[in-house]
């Protein structure tokens, strides 16, 4: 068995293939609907599919959202109301997830997100760590999720001294 097979969990088993990666953002109930409106306004998200909780009657309560699939460019993510039986809002906010969006026009993207209600935590600056060479801004959305908006470094010739 090759070393790369061992590192990648290889062996005699069939190689797995995934069609999509869709993070799910759990928002304190009943604010998922507000979050969907925010993501549409801030990032131009398009709603793909919505599933409401079957036991909550629309006439009696605000319908609970089991999931809304949103698409931004070529990727999708889910937004759901966090119920007492799944994850508490406190645990959701401690999830340590950072969502990164790459764009060619960082100024416009940050401006649009802020006008929709995001708060700038770090102004646009040269990135560090995994974002070295990129220009990056850090935002927090009204639901507590951290978003990095970045633009890739311009291609340039490397000069060695």
DSSP file (Angstrom, degrees, kcal/mol; ACC not computed):
  #  RESIDUE AA STRUCTURE BP1 BP2  ACC     N-H-->O    O-->H-N    N-H-->O    O-->H-N    TCO  KAPPA ALPHA  PHI   PSI    X-CA   Y-CA   Z-CA
    1    1 A X              0   0    0      0, 0.0     2,-0.0     0, 0.0     5,-0.0   0.000 360.0 360.0 360.0 133.5    0.0    0.0    0.0
    2    2 A X     >  -     0   0    0      1,-0.1     4,-1.7     9,-0.1     3,-0.4  -0.346 360.0-118.3 -71.7 152.7    1.4    3.4   -1.0
    3    3 A X  H  > S+     0   0    0      1,-0.2     4,-2.4     2,-0.2     5,-0.2   0.881 115.9  55.4 -58.4 -39.2    2.1    6.0    1.8
    4    4 A X  H  > S+     0   0    0      1,-0.2     4,-1.8     2,-0.2    -1,-0.2   0.844 104.3  54.7 -64.9 -32.0   -0.5    8.4    0.2
    5    5 A X  H  4>S+     0   0    0     -3,-0.4     5,-4.8     2,-0.2    -1,-0.2   0.905 109.2  47.2 -64.8 -41.2   -3.1    5.6    0.4
    6    6 A X  H ><5S+     0   0    0     -4,-1.7     3,-1.4     3,-0.2    -2,-0.2   0.927 112.4  49.3 -65.7 -44.5   -2.5    5.2    4.2
    7    7 A X  H 3<5S+     0   0    0     -4,-2.4    -1,-0.2     1,-0.3    -2,-0.2   0.831 113.3  47.2 -63.9 -32.7   -2.6    9.0    4.7
    8    8 A X  T 3<5S-     0   0    0     -4,-1.8    -1,-0.3    -5,-0.2    -2,-0.2   0.194 121.8-102.7 -96.6  16.2   -5.9    9.3    2.8
    9    9 A X  T < 5S+     0   0    0     -3,-1.4    -3,-0.2     1,-0.1     4,-0.1   0.763  72.9 152.6  72.7  23.9   -7.5    6.4    4.6
   10   10 A X      < +     0   0    0     -5,-4.8     2,-0.4    -6,-0.2    -1,-0.1   0.121   4.1 110.0 -76.2-167.2   -7.0    4.1    1.6
   11   11 A X  S    S-     0   0    0      2,-0.2     4,-0.1     1,-0.1    -9,-0.1  -0.986  88.9 -25.2 136.9-146.4   -6.5    0.4    1.5
   12   12 A X  S    S+     0   0    0     -2,-0.4    -1,-0.1     2,-0.1     3,-0.1   0.620 106.3 102.0 -78.4 -12.5   -8.8   -2.3    0.1
   13   13 A X  S    S-     0   0    0     -4,-0.1    -2,-0.2     1,-0.1     2,-0.2  -0.328  83.4 -98.7 -73.5 155.0  -11.9   -0.1    0.6
   14   14 A X        -     0   0    0      1,-0.1     2,-0.2    -4,-0.1    -1,-0.1  -0.479  43.9-104.9 -69.4 140.2  -13.6    1.7   -2.3
   15   15 A X        -     0   0    0     -2,-0.2     2,-0.2     1,-0.1    -1,-0.1  -0.476  35.8-126.6 -67.9 133.0  -12.7    5.4   -2.5
   16   16 A X        -     0   0    0     -2,-0.2     2,-0.4    -3,-0.0    -1,-0.1  -0.519  21.5-163.3 -80.2 149.0  -15.5    7.7   -1.3
   17   17 A X        -     0   0    0     -2,-0.2     2,-0.4     0, 0.0    -2,-0.0  -0.998   0.7-160.4-134.1 130.9  -16.8   10.4   -3.5
   18   18 A X        -     0   0    0     -2,-0.4     3,-0.1     1,-0.1    -2,-0.0  -0.866  11.0-159.9-111.8 145.8  -18.9   13.3   -2.2
   19   19 A X  S    S+     0   0    0     -2,-0.4     2,-0.3     1,-0.3    -1,-0.1   0.729  72.6   0.9 -93.9 -26.0  -21.1   15.5   -4.4
   20   20 A X        -     0   0    0      2,-0.0     2,-0.4    55,-0.0    -1,-0.3  -0.991  49.9-142.5-158.8 159.1  -21.4   18.6   -2.1
   21   21 A X        +     0   0    0     -2,-0.3     2,-0.5    -3,-0.1    55,-0.4  -0.978  25.6 178.3-126.5 114.6  -20.3   20.1    1.2
   22   22 A X        -     0   0    0     -2,-0.4    55,-0.2    53,-0.1    -2,-0.0  -0.867  16.2-151.5-125.3  97.5  -23.1   22.1    2.8
   23   23 A X        -     0   0    0     -2,-0.5    55,-3.1    53,-0.5     2,-0.5  -0.355  13.7-140.5 -61.5 146.7  -22.4   23.7    6.2
   24   24 A X  E     -a   78   0A   0     53,-0.2     2,-0.6    45,-0.0    55,-0.2  -0.961   7.6-154.2-114.8 122.0  -25.6   24.1    8.3
   25   25 A X  E     -a   79   0A   0     53,-3.4    55,-2.5    -2,-0.5     2,-0.6  -0.855   7.7-152.6 -97.1 118.1  -25.9   27.3   10.4
   26   26 A X  E     -a   80   0A   0     -2,-0.6     2,-0.4    53,-0.2    55,-0.2  -0.819  14.8-168.2 -93.7 122.0  -28.1   26.8   13.4
   27   27 A X  E     -a   81   0A   0     53,-3.2    55,-3.2    -2,-0.6     5,-0.3  -0.875  34.9 -92.1-113.3 141.0  -29.7   30.1   14.4
   28   28 A X  E >  S-a   82   0A   0     -2,-0.4     3,-2.4    53,-0.2    55,-0.1  -0.288  70.4 -77.2 -51.5 122.9  -31.5   30.8   17.7
   29   29 A X  T 3  S+     0   0    0     53,-1.2    -1,-0.1     1,-0.3    60,-0.1  -0.383 113.1  18.7 -64.7 141.6  -35.2   30.0   17.0
   30   30 A X  T 3  S+     0   0    0     33,-0.1     3,-0.4    -3,-0.1    -1,-0.3  -0.622 106.3  82.6-103.0  46.7  -37.3   31.7   15.5
   31   31 A X    <>  +     0   0    0     -3,-2.4     4,-2.3     1,-0.2    -2,-0.2   0.392  58.7  95.9 -96.0   3.8  -34.6   33.8   13.8
   32   32 A X  H  > S+     0   0    0     -5,-0.3     4,-2.4     1,-0.2    -1,-0.2   0.888  84.3  54.2 -60.9 -38.0  -33.7   31.5   10.8
   33   33 A X  H  > S+     0   0    0     -3,-0.4     4,-1.9     1,-0.2    -1,-0.2   0.913 109.1  47.8 -62.2 -41.9  -36.2   33.4    8.6
   34   34 A X  H  > S+     0   0    0     -4,-0.3     4,-2.3     1,-0.2    -1,-0.2   0.883 109.8  53.6 -64.4 -38.2  -34.4   36.7    9.5
   35   35 A X  H  X S+     0   0    0     -4,-2.3     4,-2.9     2,-0.2     5,-0.2   0.901 106.0  52.5 -63.5 -40.8  -31.1   35.1    8.8
   36   36 A X  H  X S+     0   0    0     -4,-2.4     4,-2.0     1,-0.2    -1,-0.2   0.926 109.5  49.1 -60.4 -44.6  -32.2   34.0    5.3
   37   37 A X  H  X S+     0   0    0     -4,-1.9     4,-2.1     1,-0.2    -1,-0.2   0.914 112.0  49.7 -60.5 -42.9  -33.3   37.5    4.6
   38   38 A X  H  X S+     0   0    0     -4,-2.3     4,-3.6     1,-0.2     5,-0.3   0.940 110.0  48.8 -61.5 -48.8  -29.9   38.8    5.8
   39   39 A X  H  X S+     0   0    0     -4,-2.9     4,-1.8     1,-0.2     6,-1.7   0.825 110.9  51.4 -65.4 -30.7  -27.9   36.3    3.7
   40   40 A X  H  X S+     0   0    0     -4,-2.0     4,-1.1     4,-0.2    -1,-0.2   0.930 117.5  38.8 -67.3 -44.8  -29.9   37.2    0.6
   41   41 A X  H  < S+     0   0    0     -4,-2.1    -2,-0.2    -5,-0.2    -3,-0.2   0.899 122.7  40.5 -72.6 -41.2  -29.2   40.9    1.2
   42   42 A X  H  < S+     0   0    0     -4,-3.6    -3,-0.2    -5,-0.2    -2,-0.2   0.882 133.6  15.5 -77.8 -39.5  -25.6   40.6    2.3
   43   43 A X  H  < S-     0   0    0     -4,-1.8    -3,-0.2    -5,-0.3    -2,-0.2   0.333  98.7-111.7-121.9   5.1  -24.3   38.0   -0.1
   44   44 A X     <  +     0   0    0     -4,-1.1    -4,-0.2    -5,-0.2    29,-0.2   0.801  52.8 179.0  67.6  28.4  -26.9   37.8   -2.9
   45   45 A X        -     0   0    0     -6,-1.7     2,-0.4    27,-0.1    27,-0.2  -0.303  18.8-144.3 -64.3 146.3  -27.9   34.3   -1.7
   46   46 A X  E     -B   71   0A   0     25,-2.5    25,-2.5    27,-0.1     2,-0.4  -0.942  16.4-121.6-112.8 134.6  -30.6   32.5   -3.7
   47   47 A X  E     +B   70   0A   0     -2,-0.4    23,-0.2    23,-0.2     3,-0.1  -0.630  31.9 173.4 -77.7 126.9  -33.1   30.3   -1.9
   48   48 A X  E     -     0   0A   0     21,-3.3     2,-0.3    -2,-0.4    -1,-0.2   0.818  63.8  -7.2 -98.8 -43.4  -33.1   26.7   -3.3
   49   49 A X  E     -B   69   0A   0     20,-1.1    20,-2.8     2,-0.0    -1,-0.4  -0.991  54.8-158.9-157.7 147.0  -35.4   24.9   -0.9
   50   50 A X  E     -B   68   0A   0     -2,-0.3     2,-0.5    18,-0.2    18,-0.2  -0.999   3.7-171.3-134.2 133.2  -37.2   25.4    2.3
   51   51 A X  E     -B   67   0A   0     16,-2.9    15,-2.3    -2,-0.4    16,-1.7  -0.986  11.5-158.5-125.0 121.3  -38.5   22.8    4.8
   52   52 A X  E     -B   65   0A   0     -2,-0.5     2,-0.3    13,-0.2    13,-0.2  -0.617  33.6 -92.7 -95.5 156.8  -40.8   23.9    7.7
   53   53 A X    >   -     0   0    0     11,-3.1     3,-0.9    -2,-0.2    11,-0.2  -0.531  32.4-145.9 -67.5 125.3  -41.4   22.0   10.9
   54   54 A X  T 3  S+     0   0    0     -2,-0.3    -1,-0.1     1,-0.2    -2,-0.0   0.707  91.3  55.4 -70.1 -19.6  -44.5   19.9   10.3
   55   55 A X  T 3  S+     0   0    0      2,-0.1     2,-0.7     1,-0.0    -1,-0.2   0.539  87.9  83.5 -93.5  -6.1  -45.8   20.1   13.9
   56   56 A X  S <  S-     0   0    0     -3,-0.9     2,-0.3     8,-0.1     8,-0.1  -0.872  74.7-140.6-102.1 117.1  -45.9   23.9   14.2
   57   57 A X    >>  -     0   0    0     -2,-0.7     4,-2.4     1,-0.1     3,-0.9  -0.578   6.1-140.5 -78.2 130.2  -49.1   25.3   12.8
   58   58 A X  T 34 S+     0   0    0     -2,-0.3    -1,-0.1     1,-0.3     5,-0.1   0.821 102.1  56.5 -59.9 -32.1  -48.6   28.6   10.8
   59   59 A X  T 34 S+     0   0    0      1,-0.2    -1,-0.3     3,-0.1     3,-0.1   0.791 115.2  36.5 -71.5 -25.8  -51.9   30.0   12.3
   60   60 A X  T <4 S+     0   0    0     -3,-0.9     2,-0.3     1,-0.2    -2,-0.2   0.817 126.0   4.6 -97.5 -35.1  -50.7   29.5   15.9
   61   61 A X  S  < S-     0   0    0     -4,-2.4     2,-0.3     3,-0.0    -1,-0.2  -0.900  88.0 -76.9-143.7 167.0  -47.0   30.3   15.8
   62   62 A X        -     0   0    0     -2,-0.3    -3,-0.1     1,-0.1    -4,-0.1  -0.578  64.5-103.7 -64.2 127.8  -44.3   31.5   13.6
   63   63 A X        -     0   0    0     -2,-0.3     2,-0.3    -5,-0.1   -33,-0.1  -0.332  34.9-128.0 -58.8 132.5  -43.4   28.5   11.4
   64   64 A X        -     0   0    0    -11,-0.2   -11,-3.1    -8,-0.1     2,-0.6  -0.619  16.8-131.5 -82.2 140.7  -40.2   26.9   12.5
   65   65 A X  E     -B   52   0A   0     -2,-0.3    16,-2.4   -13,-0.2   -13,-0.2  -0.833  21.8-177.3 -98.1 118.2  -37.6   26.3    9.8
   66   66 A X  E    S-     0   0A   0    -15,-2.3     2,-0.3    -2,-0.6   -14,-0.2   0.899  75.1 -24.7 -74.6 -43.7  -36.0   22.9    9.7
   67   67 A X  E     -B   51   0A   0    -16,-1.7   -16,-2.9    13,-0.1     2,-0.4  -0.917  47.2-163.2-167.8 145.6  -33.8   24.0    6.9
   68   68 A X  E     -BC  50  79A   0     11,-1.6    11,-1.9    -2,-0.3     2,-0.6  -0.998  21.6-145.1-125.0 124.4  -33.4   26.5    4.1
   69   69 A X  E     -BC  49  78A   0    -20,-2.8   -21,-3.3    -2,-0.4   -20,-1.1  -0.815  19.8-171.1 -91.0 125.5  -30.8   25.7    1.4
   70   70 A X  E     -BC  47  77A   0      7,-3.1     7,-2.2    -2,-0.6     2,-0.5  -0.899   9.5-150.8-115.9 145.8  -29.2   28.9    0.1
   71   71 A X  E     -BC  46  76A   0    -25,-2.5   -25,-2.5    -2,-0.4     2,-0.5  -0.968  11.7-177.8-119.5 131.3  -26.8   29.1   -2.8
   72   72 A X  E >   - C   0  75A   0      3,-2.7     3,-2.1    -2,-0.5     2,-0.2  -0.978  69.3 -49.7-124.8 113.8  -24.1   31.7   -3.2
   73   73 A X  T 3  S-     0   0    0     -2,-0.5   -27,-0.1     1,-0.3   -29,-0.0  -0.423 124.2 -17.2  56.1-120.2  -22.3   31.3   -6.5
   74   74 A X  T 3  S+     0   0    0     -2,-0.2     2,-0.3    -3,-0.1    -1,-0.3   0.374 124.1  74.8 -98.6   5.0  -21.3   27.7   -6.8
   75   75 A X  E <   - C   0  72A   0     -3,-2.1    -3,-2.7   -55,-0.1     2,-0.3  -0.837  59.5-153.9-120.9 159.4  -21.8   26.6   -3.2
   76   76 A X  E     - C   0  71A   0    -55,-0.4   -53,-0.5    -2,-0.3     2,-0.3  -0.888   9.6-179.6-124.7 154.6  -24.7   26.0   -0.9
   77   77 A X  E     - C   0  70A   0     -7,-2.2    -7,-3.1    -2,-0.3     2,-0.3  -0.969  21.6-124.7-146.9 162.8  -25.3   26.1    2.8
   78   78 A X  E     -aC  24  69A   0    -55,-3.1   -53,-3.4    -2,-0.3     2,-0.4  -0.831  12.1-161.0-111.7 146.7  -28.2   25.5    5.1
   79   79 A X  E     +aC  25  68A   0    -11,-1.9   -11,-1.6    -2,-0.3     2,-0.3  -0.996  19.4 171.7-125.1 132.2  -29.9   27.7    7.7
   80   80 A X  E     -a   26   0A   0    -55,-2.5   -53,-3.2    -2,-0.4     2,-0.3  -0.974  37.5-108.8-139.8 151.3  -32.1   26.2   10.4
   81   81 A X  E     -a   27   0A   0    -16,-2.4     2,-0.6    -2,-0.3   -53,-0.2  -0.645  37.2-128.8 -72.3 135.3  -33.8   27.3   13.6
   82   82 A X  E     -a   28   0A   0    -55,-3.2   -53,-1.2    -2,-0.3     2,-0.2  -0.808  28.9-163.0 -89.3 118.4  -32.0   25.8   16.6
   83   83 A X    >   -     0   0    0     -2,-0.6     3,-1.8   -55,-0.1     4,-0.4  -0.553  33.6-105.4 -97.8 163.7  -34.6   24.0   18.8
   84   84 A X  T 3  S+     0   0    0      1,-0.3     4,-0.1    -2,-0.2    -1,-0.1   0.809 119.7  55.4 -56.5 -30.6  -34.2   22.9   22.4
   85   85 A X  T 3  S+     0   0    0      2,-0.1    -1,-0.3     3,-0.0     3,-0.1   0.483 114.8  34.9 -87.0  -1.2  -33.9   19.3   21.3
   86   86 A X  S <  S-     0   0    0     -3,-1.8     2,-0.4     1,-0.2    -2,-0.1   0.623 121.9 -22.5-112.9 -86.5  -30.9   19.9   18.9
   87   87 A X        -     0   0    0     -4,-0.4    -1,-0.2     4,-0.0    -2,-0.1  -0.992  59.1-124.0-133.7 135.7  -28.3   22.6   19.9
   88   88 A X     >  -     0   0    0     -2,-0.4     4,-2.3     1,-0.1     5,-0.2  -0.383  27.1-115.5 -73.6 156.2  -28.6   25.5   22.2
   89   89 A X  H  > S+     0   0    0      1,-0.2     4,-2.3     2,-0.2     5,-0.1   0.852 116.4  56.2 -59.4 -35.0  -27.9   29.0   20.9
   90   90 A X  H  > S+     0   0    0      1,-0.2     4,-0.9     2,-0.2    -1,-0.2   0.929 109.1  44.8 -64.1 -44.3  -24.9   29.2   23.3
   91   91 A X  H  4 S+     0   0    0      1,-0.2     3,-0.4     2,-0.2    -2,-0.2   0.873 111.0  55.0 -67.5 -36.1  -23.3   26.0   21.9
   92   92 A X  H >< S+     0   0    0     -4,-2.3     3,-1.7     1,-0.2    -1,-0.2   0.931 106.6  49.8 -61.7 -45.0  -24.0   27.2   18.4
   93   93 A X  H 3< S+     0   0    0     -4,-2.3     3,-0.4     1,-0.3    -1,-0.2   0.706 108.5  54.7 -69.6 -17.3  -22.1   30.4   19.0
   94   94 A X  T 3< S+     0   0    0     -4,-0.9    -1,-0.3    -3,-0.4    -2,-0.2   0.261  74.7 106.7 -94.4  11.5  -19.2   28.5   20.4
   95   95 A X  S <  S-     0   0    0     -3,-1.7    -1,-0.2     1,-0.1    -2,-0.1   0.656  76.5-138.1 -70.3 -14.6  -18.8   26.2   17.4
   96   96 A X        +     0   0    0     -3,-0.4     2,-0.4     1,-0.2    -1,-0.1   0.838  47.3 151.9  62.7  35.5  -15.6   28.0   16.3
   97   97 A X        -     0   0    0     -4,-0.1    49,-0.7     2,-0.0     2,-0.4  -0.824  26.8-169.0 -98.9 135.4  -16.6   28.1   12.6
   98   98 A X  E     -d  146   0B   0     -2,-0.4     2,-0.5    47,-0.1    49,-0.2  -0.995  10.9-149.8-121.8 130.3  -15.4   30.8   10.3
   99   99 A X  E     -d  147   0B   0     47,-2.5    49,-3.0    -2,-0.4     2,-0.5  -0.865  10.6-156.8-102.8 128.7  -17.0   31.1    6.9
  100  100 A X  E     -d  148   0B   0     -2,-0.5     2,-0.5    47,-0.2    49,-0.2  -0.911   8.7-172.4-112.2 126.3  -14.7   32.4    4.1
  101  101 A X  E     -d  149   0B   0     47,-3.0    49,-2.9    -2,-0.5     2,-0.4  -0.970  10.9-153.1-114.7 129.8  -16.1   34.0    0.9
  102  102 A X  E     +d  150   0B   0     -2,-0.5     2,-0.3    47,-0.2    49,-0.2  -0.866  23.2 163.0-104.1 136.2  -13.7   34.9   -1.9
  103  103 A X        -     0   0    0     47,-3.0    49,-0.3    -2,-0.4     3,-0.3  -0.959  44.7-133.8-145.4 160.1  -14.5   37.7   -4.3
  104  104 A X  S    S+     0   0    0     -2,-0.3     2,-0.5     1,-0.2    47,-0.1   0.701 104.5  49.8 -85.1 -22.5  -12.8   39.9   -6.8
  105  105 A X     >  +     0   0    0      1,-0.2     4,-2.1    45,-0.1    -1,-0.2  -0.715  62.8 166.9-120.8  79.7  -14.4   43.1   -5.4
  106  106 A X  H  > S+     0   0    0     -2,-0.5     4,-2.7    -3,-0.3     5,-0.3   0.865  74.5  56.1 -63.6 -38.5  -13.8   43.0   -1.7
  107  107 A X  H  > S+     0   0    0      1,-0.2     4,-2.4     2,-0.2    -1,-0.2   0.935 110.7  43.9 -61.0 -46.3  -14.9   46.6   -1.1
  108  108 A X  H  > S+     0   0    0      2,-0.2     4,-2.5     1,-0.2    -1,-0.2   0.894 113.9  51.1 -65.5 -40.1  -18.3   46.1   -2.7
  109  109 A X  H  X S+     0   0    0     -4,-2.1     4,-2.1     2,-0.2    -2,-0.2   0.922 113.0  44.4 -65.4 -44.2  -18.8   42.7   -0.9
  110  110 A X  H  X S+     0   0    0     -4,-2.7     4,-2.6     2,-0.2     5,-0.2   0.927 113.6  51.2 -65.4 -44.7  -18.0   44.2    2.6
  111  111 A X  H  X S+     0   0    0     -4,-2.4     4,-2.5    -5,-0.3    -2,-0.2   0.909 110.7  48.2 -58.9 -44.2  -20.1   47.3    1.9
  112  112 A X  H  X S+     0   0    0     -4,-2.5     4,-1.1     2,-0.2    -1,-0.2   0.916 112.6  48.0 -64.5 -43.9  -23.1   45.1    0.9
  113  113 A X  H  X>S+     0   0    0     -4,-2.1     5,-2.5     1,-0.2     4,-0.6   0.907 113.1  48.3 -64.0 -42.1  -22.8   42.9    3.9
  114  114 A X  H ><5S+     0   0    0     -4,-2.6     3,-1.1     1,-0.2    -2,-0.2   0.903 108.6  53.0 -66.0 -41.5  -22.5   45.9    6.3
  115  115 A X  H 3<5S+     0   0    0     -4,-2.5    -1,-0.2     1,-0.3    -2,-0.2   0.764 107.7  53.3 -66.6 -21.7  -25.5   47.6    4.7
  116  116 A X  H 3<5S-     0   0    0     -4,-1.1    -1,-0.3    -3,-0.2    -2,-0.2   0.597 135.4 -83.8 -86.3 -11.9  -27.5   44.4    5.3
  117  117 A X  T <<5S+     0   0    0     -3,-1.1    -3,-0.2    -4,-0.6    -2,-0.1   0.432  81.2 136.4 127.4   0.0  -26.5   44.4    9.0
  118  118 A X      < -     0   0    0     -5,-2.5     2,-0.4    -6,-0.1    -1,-0.3  -0.404  45.6-135.0 -72.8 156.1  -23.1   42.8    9.4
  119  119 A X  E     -E  140   0B   0     21,-2.7    21,-2.5    -2,-0.1     2,-0.5  -0.951  14.9-124.2-115.4 131.6  -20.6   44.4   11.7
  120  120 A X  E     +E  139   0B   0     -2,-0.4    19,-0.3    19,-0.2     3,-0.2  -0.619  29.9 173.3 -75.6 123.7  -16.9   44.8   10.7
  121  121 A X  E    S+     0   0B   0     17,-3.3     2,-0.4    -2,-0.5    18,-0.2   0.726  76.3  17.7 -98.1 -30.8  -14.6   43.2   13.2
  122  122 A X  E    S-E  138   0B   0     16,-2.0    16,-1.9     3,-0.0    -1,-0.4  -0.969  82.6-127.8-142.6 125.9  -11.4   43.8   11.1
  123  123 A X  E     -     0   0B   0     -2,-0.4     2,-0.2    14,-0.2    13,-0.1  -0.122  50.2 -69.9 -62.6 166.2  -11.1   46.2    8.3
  124  124 A X  E    S+     0   0B   0     13,-0.1     2,-0.3    11,-0.1    13,-0.2  -0.425  76.6 142.9 -60.8 125.7   -9.8   45.1    4.9
  125  125 A X  E     -E  136   0B   0     11,-2.0    11,-3.2    -2,-0.2     2,-0.2  -0.944  58.0 -66.2-155.2 170.9   -6.1   44.4    5.3
  126  126 A X  E     -E  135   0B   0     -2,-0.3     9,-0.2     9,-0.2     6,-0.1  -0.489  60.6-122.5 -65.0 132.8   -3.4   42.0    4.1
  127  127 A X  B     -g  132   0C   0      7,-3.5     6,-0.6     4,-0.5     2,-0.2  -0.266  23.4-158.7 -76.0 163.0   -4.2   38.5    5.5
  128  128 A X    >   +     0   0    0      4,-0.2     3,-2.3     5,-0.1    -1,-0.1  -0.742  57.7  18.4-128.5-178.7   -2.0   36.4    7.7
  129  129 A X  G >  S-     0   0    0      1,-0.3     3,-1.4    -2,-0.2    -2,-0.0  -0.338 136.8  -3.5  56.9-129.3   -1.9   32.6    8.4
  130  130 A X  G 3  S+     0   0    0      1,-0.3    -1,-0.3    -2,-0.0    -3,-0.1   0.601 137.2  58.4 -70.4  -7.8   -3.7   30.7    5.7
  131  131 A X  G X  S+     0   0    0     -3,-2.3     3,-2.3     3,-0.1    -4,-0.5   0.197  70.1 143.2-107.5  15.3   -4.7   34.0    4.0
  132  132 A X  B <  S+g  127   0C   0     -3,-1.4    -4,-0.2     1,-0.3    21,-0.2  -0.315  72.4  23.9 -56.5 134.0   -1.2   35.4    3.4
  133  133 A X  T 3  S+     0   0    0     -6,-0.6    -1,-0.3     1,-0.4     2,-0.3   0.222 105.9  99.6  92.3 -14.6   -1.2   37.3    0.1
  134  134 A X  S <  S-     0   0    0     -3,-2.3    -7,-3.5    18,-0.1     2,-0.5  -0.681  74.1-125.2 -98.1 156.5   -4.9   37.9    0.2
  135  135 A X  E     -EF 126 151B   0     16,-1.9    16,-2.3    -2,-0.3     2,-0.4  -0.909  41.0-177.2 -95.6 130.2   -6.8   41.0    1.2
  136  136 A X  E     -EF 125 150B   0    -11,-3.2   -11,-2.0    -2,-0.5     2,-0.4  -0.971  22.7-168.3-137.0 143.1   -9.2   40.0    4.0
  137  137 A X  E     - F   0 149B   0     12,-2.4    12,-2.6    -2,-0.4     2,-0.5  -0.971  17.6-141.5-124.5 146.2  -12.0   41.6    6.1
  138  138 A X  E     +EF 122 148B   0    -16,-1.9   -17,-3.3    -2,-0.4   -16,-2.0  -0.935  24.0 177.2-111.6 126.5  -13.6   40.0    9.1
  139  139 A X  E     -EF 120 147B   0      8,-3.3     8,-2.9    -2,-0.5     2,-0.5  -0.888  21.3-148.0-124.1 154.3  -17.3   40.5    9.7
  140  140 A X  E     -EF 119 146B   0    -21,-2.5   -21,-2.7    -2,-0.3     6,-0.2  -0.994  20.5-140.5-120.2 129.1  -19.8   39.2   12.2
  141  141 A X    >   -     0   0    0      4,-2.8     3,-2.2    -2,-0.5   -23,-0.1  -0.357  32.5 -97.7 -82.3 168.4  -23.4   38.7   11.0
  142  142 A X  T 3  S+     0   0    0      1,-0.3    -1,-0.1     2,-0.1   -24,-0.1   0.584 123.0  57.3 -63.0  -7.0  -26.4   39.6   13.2
  143  143 A X  T 3  S-     0   0    0      2,-0.1    -1,-0.3  -108,-0.1  -115,-0.2   0.274 121.6-101.2-109.0   8.8  -26.7   35.9   14.2
  144  144 A X  S <  S+     0   0    0     -3,-2.2     2,-0.3     1,-0.3    -2,-0.1   0.423  75.7 136.0  92.0   0.1  -23.2   35.6   15.6
  145  145 A X        -     0   0    0    -49,-0.0    -4,-2.8   -47,-0.0     2,-0.5  -0.628  49.2-132.9 -85.3 141.5  -21.4   33.9   12.7
  146  146 A X  E     -dF  98 140B   0    -49,-0.7   -47,-2.5    -2,-0.3     2,-0.4  -0.794  22.6-171.7 -95.8 130.9  -18.0   35.1   11.6
  147  147 A X  E     -dF  99 139B   0     -8,-2.9    -8,-3.3    -2,-0.5     2,-0.5  -0.976  11.9-155.6-122.2 133.5  -17.4   35.6    7.9
  148  148 A X  E     -dF 100 138B   0    -49,-3.0   -47,-3.0    -2,-0.4     2,-0.5  -0.948   8.5-161.9-103.9 128.7  -14.1   36.4    6.3
  149  149 A X  E     +dF 101 137B   0    -12,-2.6   -12,-2.4    -2,-0.5     2,-0.3  -0.953  21.8 173.0-108.4 125.1  -14.4   38.2    2.9
  150  150 A X  E     -dF 102 136B   0    -49,-2.9   -47,-3.0    -2,-0.5     2,-0.4  -0.926  29.1-151.7-136.0 157.5  -11.2   37.9    0.9
  151  151 A X  E     - F   0 135B   0    -16,-2.3   -16,-1.9    -2,-0.3   -47,-0.1  -0.993  35.0-110.3-125.1 135.4   -9.8   38.7   -2.5
  152  152 A X        -     0   0    0     -2,-0.4   -18,-0.1   -49,-0.3   -19,-0.1  -0.229  38.4 -95.9 -66.1 153.2   -7.0   36.6   -3.9
  153  153 A X        -     0   0    0    -21,-0.2     2,-0.2     1,-0.1   -19,-0.1  -0.338  45.1-104.3 -62.8 146.4   -3.5   38.1   -4.3
  154  154 A X        -     0   0    0    -21,-0.2     2,-0.2     1,-0.1    -1,-0.1  -0.491  39.8-102.6 -70.8 141.9   -2.7   39.4   -7.7
  155  155 A X        +     0   0    0     -2,-0.2     2,-0.3    -3,-0.1    -1,-0.1  -0.487  54.8 166.9 -64.6 128.9   -0.5   37.2   -9.8
  156  156 A X        -     0   0    0     -2,-0.2     2,-0.2    -3,-0.0    -3,-0.0  -0.989  40.6 -97.0-144.9 155.6    3.0   38.7   -9.7
  157  157 A X        -     0   0    0     -2,-0.3     2,-0.5     1,-0.1     0, 0.0  -0.503  37.2-128.5 -71.7 135.7    6.5   37.6  -10.6
  158  158 A X        -     0   0    0     -2,-0.2     2,-0.6     2,-0.0    -1,-0.1  -0.753  21.4-157.1 -87.0 127.8    8.5   36.3   -7.7
  159  159 A X        -     0   0    0     -2,-0.5     2,-0.4     2,-0.0    -2,-0.0  -0.922   2.8-158.9-109.3 123.7   11.9   38.0   -7.5
  160  160 A X              0   0    0     -2,-0.6    -2,-0.0     1,-0.1     0, 0.0  -0.840 360.0 360.0-102.4 138.9   14.6   36.2   -5.7
  161  161 A X              0   0    0     -2,-0.4    -1,-0.1     0, 0.0    -2,-0.0   0.436 360.0 360.0 -94.7 360.0   17.6   38.1   -4.4
